């Protein structure tokens, strides 16, 4: 194959699988609604099972459901026949994934599922198959053709099953009123969870580490404060301790460009007035957005009386992985 043929084949695969997904819209019917309602009203988990590529798709759907508030597990059909069936409870819902609807390993499990008393839902490519006759509900994931030129390797069919699983998970998410905060709670270790849950109060530099000078502090001592605290900035406060400005490394560089006598300058002479501030109740991700919007590297965290109680620095937020990806 030459390069042009390779590109053409890639586009053909995408076309075939796109058509399979488009045709799946007809499979979102009353059975789909009944499946979502049944799972939502159930006290048990959703047990997915499938052989081969269908099993891999089942694992992905399980991961999506668990991360969006619906408890789900994967059970390998062969392992189920050798003891793992014990993980299934009578208030669970079993979803069988099979393109042919005649997968022998799944057919062997059906009588056992019925004995346990679970509801059985088939995510099937053949609605007139043996499995279909034993299922309480059927989710139709049939496709006209696989993207494989021999119509053999599961491609379009696995894509259709995956999309149907996503549709179930998101419909259930909506019914549960699952929020961004709920999602963050289930993803505490990743950057996504941090962006959705980490508050400024948890990451700000506070206490004695806050660089602060009075408005009458000499420029020399203000520079020493900036240098000693190593944040490239210092807050400037009045006699009541209220924030009235900041001095940054940038302010000092711009000052040096001017022909001024620096010896008699004080903090209020060189500070930037009305600096951008934030309160500790905000999400850290919002602080990052503010920094990006105003092209600054630090935000002063103030209390209700406008007194500094912390500093948030851009470098710390980036280290936490809060930047957009």
N, C-alpha and C positions, 0 to 999 in steps of 0.2 A: 504494500500500500504506500502510495506517495502521501505527501503532507496534505494535499487537498482532499484526498480520499479519507484520511484520518479525521480531518475536521468534519467532513460530511457525515461520517459514521457517528461521531460524537453528538452532532446535532440531531441525528435520527433517533438515537437512544433517548435524548431529552424529549423529543417530540412524542415518542411512544409512551414514555412514563408520564408526561404531562397530560396526555389524553386519558391515561388510566386514572389519574387523580381527578380529572374533570368529570369523567363518567361516574366517579364515586359519589358525586352529589346526589344521584338518584338513590343511593343506598342509605342516605340520611332520611329515614322514614319513621313510621310509628314504632317499629321495632327498636330503632335507635333511641327514641324518646323513652320507651318502656325500659330499656336497658339502663339508661342514665337514672331514671326514677328509682328503679329497683336497687341499684348500687347505692344511691343516695340514702334510701330508706333502710338499708341493711345495716346491721350491727357488726357484720363481719368484714373480712378483707376480700379483695379481688385476687383470685388465684389464676394466673396465666400459665398455659402450658402449650407446647408445640415442639415439633421435631425439626432438626436441621435449621435451615434459614428462618423458618417460622419461629423457632425457639429463640433465635437471636433477636428477632423483631419483638417477641414477647418480653424479653429482658429489657429492651429499650422502653417499651410502653410502661413496664413496671417502674422503671426509674423516673419516668415523667410523672406518673400518678403519685408516687411517693413524695416527689418534690413539690407537688401542687395540692397536697392535702388529702389524697385518697390512699389509704393503706393498701398495698398490693405486694404480692410475692410471686416469684417464678418457681415452678416445679417441673423438673425434667420428667417426661413421661416414663422413661426407663427406670429412673431412680424411684419414681412413684410406686412402681410394681415391686420394688425391693426395699420398702420401708418408709419412703418419704411421703407416702399417702397419709401418714399419721399427722402431717402438718395441716391437713384440711379439716375444717370444722363445719358443722352443719349449718351455721349461719353465714358461711362464706359464699361467694359467687365465683363459679369457675368459668373462665373464658378459654375455649379451645380455638387455636389458630391453625388452619389447614387450607391449602389451596385446593386440593382434590376433594376434601371432605371424606376421604376414605383412608386416612392415615391409620395403619394397623395399631400402632402403639396407643393412639387416642381412643380408638374403638374398644380396646381392651380395658381402658379406664372407665368408660361410661357406666357400665353396670356397678362398678365400685362407687362412683360418685352418686349414683341413684340410691345405693344402699345407705350412704352417709346422709343423704337428703339435701344435698346442695342444689342450688339453681344452676343450670348449665346453659351457657350462651355460646353459640358458634360464630366465630369470625371466619367465614368460609367463602371459598371461591366457587363452590358448586352448591346451589340451594336445593338440589334434588339428590344429594348424596346420602350415604348411610349415616354419617354423623348428623346431618341436618334433621333426620327423622327422630333423633333422640334428644335434640336440643329444645329447651324451652323457648328460646328466642334466637333468631338468626340475623347477623349483621353481614350483609352481602358485600364482599370485597372482590367480586369476580372481575377479570380483565379480559379484553379481547385477544391480546397477545403479549408475550414477554418481549423485552427489548433484545434478548438474545436472538441471533439470526436463526438458530435452530428451534426457537420457541421452547427451550428446555430450562436454562439457568433461571432460577427465580430472580426477577428484576422488577418488572412492573407489578407483579403480584405482591412482593414484599413491600414495595413502596405504598401500594394501596392499603395494606394492613397497617403499616406504620401511621399513615395519615388518619385512618379510622381510629386508631388508638389515641392519637393526639386529639381528635375531635371529642372522644369520650372524656379524656382528661380535662380539657378546657371547659366542656359543658358542665362537668362536675365541679370544677373550680368556681364557675359562675354561680352555681346553685348553692355552694357552701359560703359564698361571700368571701372567698379567699383573697386576702389583701397583700399588698407589697410587703407589709410588715410581717405577715405570716410567712411569706416566701423567704424573707431575710432570716427569720428564726430557724428555718430548716436549712439555711446555707450560711451558717456563721463563719465558716473557715475560709470562704472564698471572697474575692474582691467584690463580687456582686452583693453578697450579704453585708459586707462592710459599707458599701455605698448606700444600702437601704436601711442600715440600723445604727451604725457607729455615730455617736453624738460628739459634739465638740468638747463637752465636759470630760469625755473619756480620753481625749488625746491632746488637749491644750497644755501648754507649758505654763505653770502657775506658781504661786507662792514666791519664794525668794529668788526664783529663776526669772521672774518677769523684769525686763530692763525698764526702769522708771527713773526719771529725773524731774526736778521741779522746774517751773518756767524760768526761774532766775539762776539756775545752775549754769556755770561757765561752759563755754563750748568745749574747752579742754576736758572737763570732767564728764561732759555728755559723751564725748568720743570714747573716753575710758569705759563708761558704762556700756556702750555699744560693743566695744571690743571684749570686755570681760564676760558678757552674757552670750556672745557669739551667735546672735540672731540677725545681725545686720540692721538692727532697728532699736529705738528706745521710745517708750511712751513719755509724753510731757504732760505733767499735771499741774493744776493750780494749788493754792493753799488749802483748798478743801479736798484735795485728792482726786478731783474730777479730771478726766481726760480732755485736754484742749488741743493736743497735736501730737505728731510723731516726728522723729528725725531718723532718716534712713541713710544707708551708705550712699545712695544716689543723691540725696540732698547735700551730703558733704562733698561729693565729687563736683557737683554743680557750683557749690560755694567756692571751691578752690579755683574754678575757672574765672572767677570775678576778681578784680583788683581791689580787695578790701583788707582792712586791718582787722584780723581775726581775734586779736588779743582781748578785746573788750566785749566780744559778742557773748550773749547768753542763749539758752535753749529756745526761748520764745522768739529770738531774732531769726532763727534759721529753720524752725519747725514747719512742717506742713500742717496747716490748720484743717479742722473738720475731717480727720482721717476716716476711712471706712472702718466700721466696727460691726460686731456680731455678738449675740448672746449665746451662752453655753447650751441652751436647749435645742439649738438647730442641729441638723445632721451635718457631719463633717463633709459630706459630698456637696452640700450647699455652700460651705466655705470655699471649697475648690472652685465652684462655679463663679462665685463672687471674685475670686482672685483672677480667674481667666477673663472675666468680663471687664474688669478694671485694670488688667495688666499689672497687678501688684503681687508681691511675694509673701506678705504678712497681713494678718487681720488681728486687731486688738479685740479681745473678748471683754465686754464691760457688763457690769451689773445694772440694776434698775436706777442706781444713782449716778450712772455714767462713770463709775470708777473702774479702772483696769483690774481684771481678775485672771487674765490669762493672755497668751499669745498663741496664734495658730500660724505655722509656717508652711509654705508651699512644699518644701522638701520633705517634711514629715508626712504630708498627705500623699505625695507621690510614692514614698517608701511603703506606705500602707496599701498601695495598689488601687487607690481611689480614682485615678485618672481614667478618662473615657477610653474604651477599647474599640 
